[in-house]
């Protein structure tokens, strides 16, 4: 059990804190990493992110993607949102399966989404991109048929 010390939370364990308090604590403790350092990392890795996934998965990336895709049910015309979309691997794979989807992607990294936009365009696809914090989605409730 992780005990929280400092920040006025001495003696509390993480599971006893409400989700709101845990989120506030996360923001307080990691805001500089989240707002600066993480963006810099994703800007640096964006051009070779997909290749790195392939290598890090020991060559299983395609198989893992197909396994995940087999769990996603889509129909022509569905509006789908890919959260933490990165380079749009999920959106592109879904559009290959069903080109009549209305695919939206949200990610905090403009660099990753730019690579994803280029990858989608090279295959003749369009994915609507939003750059932002996925903890605060800029869409109304029940706006999408499918969320990945």
Secondary structure, DSSP 4 states (H G I P E B T S, - for coil): -PEE-STT-TTEEGGGS-HHHHHHHHHHHHHHIIIIIHHHHHHHHGGGHHHHHHHHTTT-HHHHHHHHHTT----TT-EEEEET-TTTHHHHHHHHH-TT-EEEEEES-HHHHHHHHHHHHHTT---EEEES-TTS-SS-TT--SEE-
